[in-house]
Amino acid sequence: MSERNRPKRGHRVLVANDQLEFKPYQIDDPVPLGRQILEASGYDSDGDASLALILESGDFEDVRLDEKVDLRKRGAERFIAFKTDRSYRFEVEGDQQHWGMPCISGQVLRQLAKAGEDEVVYLEIRGGQDRLIDPTDLVDLNEPGVERFFKAPKPDPSVKIIVNTREKTVPSKDVTFDQIVQLAYPGNHGENEEFTVTFDGALSCPNDGNLGAGGTIQVKQGTIFHVKRTIRS
């Protein structure tokens, strides 16, 4: 087969949406324009669409509509497209990122930060307490200044509380009536035993009162419980 009749081999690119979900596309031109990549991946290059190249380091680099991209170079095959022509800038782990929407999800931030199962992502709050970002959170990028995100080891969820004047540790802020009773009076209980649980300084609202059998409340460091046991005759 002659070179003239040999079918052209396209260049495979991966284009992600704003949730970092990648799809493969074929580009015939080895050095396409940014608009060609957008059009090949289903975006209207004449509308409010923008494109960024995802570098091997994980950083984003804006690609103009009339800018050429050499797909023959290593690391020039992953892109992210947005249905907007505005770019929001922020930092993840010290690397500057570009985003095409006014908000970003905690799950996407976890991917950008390459956070492991035992790590979480925080939004840096200068002069205040850093904000823990849950995967389901949406972070507003319209706030003044450049948002800075970083990953850190997952915090210990355990909480220290006081049960009948003694300090106890529970594995999370959600505690049940049965947990508190066991902390006060460990072991099996007979049918003739009844327990009354009162609390003060809880995270829940109201933060004090009675905890009924089968109930659950949220606690914080130092929440106080009083458990009274009554033996029926």
Sequence and secondary structure as in RCSB ss.txt:
>XXXX:A:sequence
MSERNRPKRGHRVLVANDQLEFKPYQIDDPVPLGRQILEASGYDSDGDASLALILESGDFEDVRLDEKVDLRKRG
AERFIAFKTDRSYRFEVEGDQQHWGMPCISGQVLRQLAKAGEDEVVYLEIRGGQDRLIDPTDLVDLNEPGVERFF
KAPKPDPSVKIIVNTREKTVPSKDVTFDQIVQLAYPGNHGENEEFTVTFDGALSCPNDGNLGAGGTIQVKQGTIF
HVKRTIRS
>XXXX:A:secstr
  TTTS    EEEEEE TT  EEEEEES SS BHHHHHHHTT  TTSS EEEEE TTS EEEE TT B  TTSTT
 SEEEEESSS  EEEEETTEEEEESSSEEEHHHHHHHHT  TTEEEEE  TTS  EEE TT EEETTSSS EEEE
EEE     EEEEETTEEEEESSSEEEHHHHHHHHS S   TTEEEEEEEES SSSSSEEEE TT EEE  TT EE
EEEEEE  
